[in-house]
Each structure stands twice: as structure tokens, then as C-alpha cells.
Amino acid sequence: YFFFSSRRRHTRYISVTGVQTCALPISQAVVAEFVTNVLYQHPAIRAADAQFNAAEARARGASRSLYNPTLEAEYEDAEDVTKTIGLSQTLDWAGKRRARASAGRADVEAAKATRDIIRKALLTELLTSLADFQTTLELKRLSDRRLLNGEEFYSLSDRRNRAGDLSESELLTARLSLAKARADNNAAKGALSLARQNLSGVTGETREIWPLLVGVPQGA
């Protein structure tokens, strides 16, 4: 879902899936344009489009007449010259053309429904992957901050311990806190890497910077 903003200096007009939208904030416009491009270029969507176009072509062929008119001509050179021309047309008494046209329309509707399902499934997967990536990115930033705080706290504790102002048990507590912050940071790095891989798998793109969804704090 995309929300509108009244901040005109940060807005522009874009076209999403062929329909011009109202002015969107730049961050939202970037996401909308990114999603549109992924859907347009994705192999699964292109394959579904090809199936739909093929079904439409077959349906058009099925709706045409089964039998072409036949032109007949006859000429006789005798005392009385005789010329005859005729047009014959085989009638579709069994309704084969109607049945084929109906089957063709059904195939077109089925191909269209399949394409819509694929598009919706891909859109859901893409937005979910973007949301997961943004969540893990925020957690990684928070983890970086906690790690920095842990390193500063341990450095301060170590100096105070050397000066005799802090006990060994308190220094140990600071050391354990730093070790946990490092472990958590490594886990956050792994989660972010996995989220980035998932996005690459969904979109078929490899990049370090991905568009962020709007409405969630981006952190420092």
C-alpha cells in the first residue's frame, strides 16, 4: 500500500502498471517503480504473458469459419455457348465453430486467471522480501550501535579497572556484555545477508542497495 503526502517538494508523478498515479513521495515512488519493473521483467510473468497471448491467438483462429467458400466455373464451347459460375459454401450444421470459439474463450480466461495469480503471488513475495530485508537492516543497525556502545563501555571499564576504580567482577561483566554484543552483531550480519539473498532470488537482481518501504524508521 502506498500513502499520499502533501510535501510537494519531495514528490513527483510516475506510472505504475500503466496507470498514472498521484504525486507520491520520492521514497514511495522509488518502491513503486522498482516493483513495477520487477513484475514487468520477471521470467514467470513473461512466460504467463506468452501463454495468454498464445491462447488469444488460438481463440481468434477458432472463431473463424471452418470451411472456406469454393468458387466454381464452367465453360462449354458449342453451338450455344454456355458459361456457368457458382459459389459453394459448406455449412457447419454440427456447430463446430461455435464449440471451438467457446473453448477458445475458456482457454483465454484460464490463461488470464493464471497470469493474475502468478502476478499477485510474485507481488506478495516481493513485498514480503522487501519488508524482511528492511527489518533485518534495522536490526543490523541497532546491533552495530549496541556493539559500539559495548566496546566503549568495556574500554572505559578497563581503564577504571587499571586505575583501581572498578573490580575484576565488574570488568568481567563488561567483557561478557561485549562478547554478547559481538555475537548478536554476527547473527544480525548473517540475517541481513540471507534477506539480501532472498531478494536477489525473487527479483533476479544482485545489488547492495535496495529500496526501502515507507512507514518504518530507517535507523541511523
ZAMARGU-4260 file (C-alpha; in steps of 0.2 Angstrom, whole numbers, plus 5000, padded with zeros to 4 digits):
<rodrens>
0) 5000/5000/5000 | 5006/5017/4996 | 5001/5033/5006 | 5000/5050/4999 | 5010/5065/5006
5) 5007/5084/5005 | 5025/5088/5004 | 5026/5094/4986 | 5045/5097/4986 | 5048/5078/4989
10) 5035/5072/4976 | 5034/5068/4958 | 5022/5059/4946 | 5026/5041/4940 | 5016/5027/4930
15) 5013/5011/4940 | 5007/4996/4929 | 5002/5008/4915 | 4991/5020/4926 | 4997/5037/4931
20) 4996/5039/4950 | 4995/5055/4960 | 5011/5063/4966 | 5020/5051/4978 | 5034/5055/4990
25) 5051/5050/4982 | 5054/5035/4993 | 5037/5028/4989 | 5039/5032/4970 | 5056/5023/4970
30) 5047/5007/4978 | 5033/5008/4966 | 5044/5010/4951 | 5055/4996/4957 | 5040/4984/4960
35) 5033/4988/4943 | 5050/4985/4934 | 5052/4968/4943 | 5035/4962/4938 | 5037/4968/4920
40) 5054/4959/4918 | 5052/4944/4928 | 5053/4927/4918 | 5037/4920/4927 | 5027/4935/4921
45) 5034/4935/4904 | 5030/4916/4902 | 5012/4919/4908 | 5010/4934/4896 | 5016/4922/4882
50) 5004/4909/4887 | 4990/4922/4887 | 4995/4929/4870 | 4995/4911/4863 | 4978/4907/4870
55) 4971/4923/4862 | 4979/4919/4845 | 4971/4902/4846 | 4954/4909/4851 | 4954/4921/4836
60) 4958/4906/4825 | 4945/4895/4832 | 4932/4909/4829 | 4935/4909/4811 | 4924/4899/4798
65) 4929/4881/4797 | 4925/4880/4778 | 4930/4892/4765 | 4919/4896/4751 | 4923/4887/4734
70) 4922/4896/4718 | 4916/4885/4703 | 4917/4890/4685 | 4911/4880/4669 | 4913/4884/4651
75) 4906/4875/4636 | 4911/4879/4618 | 4896/4873/4607 | 4883/4880/4595 | 4876/4888/4610
80) 4890/4895/4621 | 4887/4891/4639 | 4896/4899/4654 | 4892/4895/4672 | 4900/4902/4688
85) 4895/4897/4705 | 4899/4899/4724 | 4898/4884/4736 | 4899/4885/4755 | 4899/4870/4767
90) 4888/4874/4781 | 4893/4870/4799 | 4877/4861/4804 | 4886/4852/4819 | 4890/4869/4827
95) 4909/4865/4827 | 4914/4883/4825 | 4903/4889/4840 | 4911/4875/4851 | 4929/4879/4846
100) 4926/4898/4849 | 4918/4894/4866 | 4933/4883/4870 | 4945/4896/4864 | 4937/4909/4875
105) 4938/4897/4890 | 4957/4895/4887 | 4959/4914/4886 | 4950/4916/4903 | 4960/4902/4911
110) 4977/4909/4904 | 4972/4927/4911 | 4967/4920/4928 | 4984/4910/4929 | 4994/4926/4924
115) 4984/4936/4938 | 4988/4923/4951 | 5006/4922/4946 | 5007/4941/4947 | 4999/4943/4964
120) 5010/4929/4971 | 5025/4937/4965 | 5020/4954/4971 | 5016/4947/4988 | 5033/4938/4989
125) 5042/4953/4983 | 5034/4965/4996 | 5037/4952/5009 | 5055/4950/5005 | 5057/4969/5005
130) 5049/4970/5022 | 5060/4956/5029 | 5076/4965/5021 | 5071/4981/5029 | 5068/4973/5046
135) 5084/4964/5046 | 5093/4980/5040 | 5086/4990/5055 | 5091/4976/5067 | 5108/4976/5060
140) 5110/4995/5063 | 5104/4993/5081 | 5116/4979/5083 | 5130/4990/5076 | 5125/5003/5089
145) 5125/4991/5103 | 5141/4984/5098 | 5149/5001/5098 | 5142/5005/5115 | 5148/4989/5122
150) 5166/4992/5115 | 5166/5010/5123 | 5159/5003/5139 | 5172/4989/5140 | 5186/5002/5136
155) 5180/5013/5150 | 5178/4999/5162 | 5196/4993/5158 | 5203/5010/5161 | 5194/5011/5178
160) 5200/4994/5182 | 5218/4998/5179 | 5216/5014/5189 | 5209/5003/5204 | 5191/5011/5202
165) 5182/4995/5196 | 5183/4977/5202 | 5188/4962/5192 | 5170/4956/5193 | 5163/4972/5186
170) 5176/4971/5172 | 5171/4953/5168 | 5153/4959/5167 | 5158/4972/5154 | 5168/4959/5145
175) 5154/4947/5144 | 5142/4960/5138 | 5154/4965/5124 | 5156/4946/5119 | 5137/4945/5118
180) 5136/4961/5108 | 5148/4954/5096 | 5139/4938/5094 | 5122/4947/5091 | 5131/4958/5078
185) 5137/4942/5069 | 5120/4935/5069 | 5112/4951/5063 | 5125/4951/5048 | 5120/4934/5044
190) 5102/4938/5044 | 5104/4953/5033 | 5115/4943/5021 | 5101/4930/5020 | 5087/4943/5017
195) 5098/4951/5003 | 5100/4933/4995 | 5081/4931/4996 | 5078/4947/4987 | 5090/4943/4974
200) 5081/4926/4972 | 5064/4934/4970 | 5070/4948/4958 | 5084/4940/4949 | 5095/4956/4953
205) 5110/4957/4963 | 5113/4973/4972 | 5119/4980/4989 | 5106/4994/4990 | 5088/4990/4989
210) 5073/5002/4990 | 5065/5003/5007 | 5047/5003/5011 | 5039/5018/5019 | 5032/5020/5036
215) 5046/5011/5046 | 5060/5020/5054 | 5076/5018/5044 | 5088/5020/5059 | 5104/5028/5060
</rodrens>
